[in-house]
Amino acid sequence: MNFQLDIIEDKVEFFEALDLKSLESQISKQIEINRSILLSVHSVSHQMHLDDNGRKFYSAVVHFKAKK
């Protein structure tokens, strides 16, 4: 039986929330989880959108890369 482990080098994750505090909390939790598999934040992109009723909606994309 062959057992092979592959190292994750890149990982992109998407987040969404109705307020910035929730969005930041989600991202912070995922940073800690990814740190345990030796990934660090490479870049973050975020946007805010207003719906038809004027409510704000926040989203973010976080690119994680392997620590070298």
PyRosetta script that sets phi, psi and omega in degrees:
from pyrosetta import init, pose_from_sequence

init()
pose = pose_from_sequence("MNFQLDIIEDKVEFFEALDLKSLESQISKQIEINRSILLSVHSVSHQMHLDDNGRKFYSAVVHFKAKK")
pose.set_psi(1, 125.0)
pose.set_omega(1, 178.3)
pose.set_phi(2, -95.9)
pose.set_psi(2, 136.0)
pose.set_omega(2, 178.5)
pose.set_phi(3, -125.7)
pose.set_psi(3, 119.8)
pose.set_omega(3, -175.6)
pose.set_phi(4, -128.3)
pose.set_psi(4, 132.6)
pose.set_omega(4, 176.7)
pose.set_phi(5, -106.3)
pose.set_psi(5, 132.1)
pose.set_omega(5, 175.2)
pose.set_phi(6, -107.4)
pose.set_psi(6, 138.9)
pose.set_omega(6, 179.3)
pose.set_phi(7, -86.9)
pose.set_psi(7, 131.1)
pose.set_omega(7, 175.4)
pose.set_phi(8, -77.7)
pose.set_psi(8, 121.7)
pose.set_omega(8, -178.7)
pose.set_phi(9, -101.2)
pose.set_psi(9, -32.5)
pose.set_omega(9, 179.7)
pose.set_phi(10, -135.7)
pose.set_psi(10, 143.0)
pose.set_omega(10, 178.2)
pose.set_phi(11, -150.5)
pose.set_psi(11, 130.5)
pose.set_omega(11, 178.6)
pose.set_phi(12, -116.8)
pose.set_psi(12, 129.8)
pose.set_omega(12, -179.6)
pose.set_phi(13, -127.3)
pose.set_psi(13, 147.7)
pose.set_omega(13, -177.6)
pose.set_phi(14, -115.1)
pose.set_psi(14, 140.4)
pose.set_omega(14, -178.4)
pose.set_phi(15, -133.5)
pose.set_psi(15, 150.4)
pose.set_omega(15, 175.4)
pose.set_phi(16, -148.5)
pose.set_psi(16, 148.8)
pose.set_omega(16, -178.7)
pose.set_phi(17, -160.9)
pose.set_psi(17, 165.4)
pose.set_omega(17, 179.0)
pose.set_phi(18, -90.0)
pose.set_psi(18, -11.0)
pose.set_omega(18, 175.7)
pose.set_phi(19, -145.8)
pose.set_psi(19, 158.7)
pose.set_omega(19, -176.4)
pose.set_phi(20, -64.0)
pose.set_psi(20, -36.6)
pose.set_omega(20, -178.1)
pose.set_phi(21, -62.7)
pose.set_psi(21, -42.8)
pose.set_omega(21, 178.0)
pose.set_phi(22, -65.8)
pose.set_psi(22, -41.5)
pose.set_omega(22, 179.0)
pose.set_phi(23, -62.2)
pose.set_psi(23, -45.7)
pose.set_omega(23, 179.0)
pose.set_phi(24, -62.5)
pose.set_psi(24, -39.0)
pose.set_omega(24, 179.2)
pose.set_phi(25, -64.1)
pose.set_psi(25, -44.7)
pose.set_omega(25, 178.5)
pose.set_phi(26, -59.9)
pose.set_psi(26, -45.0)
pose.set_omega(26, -178.3)
pose.set_phi(27, -66.2)
pose.set_psi(27, -42.6)
pose.set_omega(27, -180.0)
pose.set_phi(28, -61.5)
pose.set_psi(28, -41.7)
pose.set_omega(28, 178.3)
pose.set_phi(29, -62.2)
pose.set_psi(29, -42.6)
pose.set_omega(29, -178.2)
pose.set_phi(30, -70.9)
pose.set_psi(30, -31.9)
pose.set_omega(30, 175.4)
pose.set_phi(31, -60.9)
pose.set_psi(31, -43.6)
pose.set_omega(31, 179.2)
pose.set_phi(32, -64.2)
pose.set_psi(32, -41.7)
pose.set_omega(32, 178.8)
pose.set_phi(33, -63.5)
pose.set_psi(33, -45.4)
pose.set_omega(33, -178.3)
pose.set_phi(34, -71.5)
pose.set_psi(34, -26.3)
pose.set_omega(34, 176.1)
pose.set_phi(35, -62.2)
pose.set_psi(35, -34.3)
pose.set_omega(35, -179.7)
pose.set_phi(36, -68.1)
pose.set_psi(36, -21.2)
pose.set_omega(36, 175.2)
pose.set_phi(37, -106.5)
pose.set_psi(37, 24.8)
pose.set_omega(37, 172.3)
pose.set_phi(38, 64.1)
pose.set_psi(38, 35.9)
pose.set_omega(38, 174.2)
pose.set_phi(39, -110.5)
pose.set_psi(39, 140.7)
pose.set_omega(39, 176.7)
pose.set_phi(40, -124.2)
pose.set_psi(40, 162.6)
pose.set_omega(40, -177.7)
pose.set_phi(41, -71.7)
pose.set_psi(41, 126.6)
pose.set_omega(41, 176.6)
pose.set_phi(42, -97.7)
pose.set_psi(42, -44.1)
pose.set_omega(42, 178.4)
pose.set_phi(43, -157.1)
pose.set_psi(43, 157.8)
pose.set_omega(43, 177.9)
pose.set_phi(44, -134.1)
pose.set_psi(44, 134.6)
pose.set_omega(44, 175.3)
pose.set_phi(45, -128.1)
pose.set_psi(45, 136.9)
pose.set_omega(45, -177.8)
pose.set_phi(46, -140.7)
pose.set_psi(46, 158.6)
pose.set_omega(46, 179.4)
pose.set_phi(47, -144.4)
pose.set_psi(47, 156.1)
pose.set_omega(47, 173.5)
pose.set_phi(48, -125.3)
pose.set_psi(48, 135.2)
pose.set_omega(48, -177.9)
pose.set_phi(49, -128.2)
pose.set_psi(49, 141.7)
pose.set_omega(49, 173.8)
pose.set_phi(50, -102.5)
pose.set_psi(50, 129.3)
pose.set_omega(50, 176.7)
pose.set_phi(51, -83.3)
pose.set_psi(51, -175.8)
pose.set_omega(51, -176.7)
pose.set_phi(52, -62.6)
pose.set_psi(52, -23.9)
pose.set_omega(52, -179.8)
pose.set_phi(53, -93.8)
pose.set_psi(53, 3.0)
pose.set_omega(53, 179.1)
pose.set_phi(54, 85.7)
pose.set_psi(54, 6.5)
pose.set_omega(54, 178.0)
pose.set_phi(55, -79.0)
pose.set_psi(55, 142.9)
pose.set_omega(55, -180.0)
pose.set_phi(56, -86.1)
pose.set_psi(56, 144.2)
pose.set_omega(56, 177.5)
pose.set_phi(57, -135.1)
pose.set_psi(57, 125.1)
pose.set_omega(57, -175.4)
pose.set_phi(58, -109.8)
pose.set_psi(58, 142.7)
pose.set_omega(58, 175.1)
pose.set_phi(59, -141.5)
pose.set_psi(59, 156.5)
pose.set_omega(59, 179.8)
pose.set_phi(60, -149.5)
pose.set_psi(60, 150.5)
pose.set_omega(60, 173.4)
pose.set_phi(61, -121.9)
pose.set_psi(61, 126.4)
pose.set_omega(61, -180.0)
pose.set_phi(62, -118.3)
pose.set_psi(62, 125.6)
pose.set_omega(62, 178.1)
pose.set_phi(63, -101.0)
pose.set_psi(63, 119.3)
pose.set_omega(63, 177.5)
pose.set_phi(64, -103.0)
pose.set_psi(64, 142.6)
pose.set_omega(64, 177.0)
pose.set_phi(65, -130.7)
pose.set_psi(65, 154.7)
pose.set_omega(65, 179.0)
pose.set_phi(66, -67.5)
pose.set_psi(66, 140.2)
pose.set_omega(66, 175.8)
pose.set_phi(67, -73.2)
pose.set_psi(67, 136.2)
pose.set_omega(67, 179.6)
pose.set_phi(68, -118.2)
pose.dump_pdb("model.pdb")
